[in-house]
Amino acid sequence: MDFMSDSMTGNRRFRTFNVMDDCSREALAIEIDTSLSAKRITRVLDRILATRGKPNSIRVDNGPEFTSTEFCLWCKTNNIIVHYIQPGKPMQNGYIERFNRLYREAVLDAYLFFDLNQVRELTEEWLEEYNLRRPHEALNNLTPEEWKNMVLEETILQKNTVC
């Protein structure tokens, strides 16, 4: 998980909260608004947990939203381990950093934004392309969706195999 920021015309700033699955490289959410509090972050994560299930751990930087009492209590309540990267070492969270670069190049740097709805619509279109249609070399040229499904099938087969 990580944050990014950009601006619309008139220099009105906005932030994005980006969440991805390290295994499948699937982008699970990009929340966009002018302000993203820890409470808002935990609501986004609750939505992800409702559809994807609970991860064992989350990797984040040491930003105020991720060190807040609200976030730490949410992780403790959900029994999720938080792995904080070392300050000044963004490559310890390399998958999300690469994802952020791709998102910045394809959306944030490619358009002039007039309102948040425009940012959200373009982001949703890009997420669909990224997750469902764009093969990733690191995933044996499968899309994140295809890779996720393959991993799930293998996990089910392993559970059903009698030793």
Buried (B, 14 or more C-beta within 10 A) or exposed (E): BBBBEBEBEEEEEBBBBBBBBBEBBBBBBBBBBEEBBBEBBBEBBEEBBEEBEEBEEBBBBEBEBBBBEBBEEBBEEBEBEBEBBEEEEBEEBEBBBBBBEEBBEBBBEEEEBEEBEEBBEBBEEBBEEBBEEEEBEEBEEBBBBBBBEBBEEEEEEEEEEEE
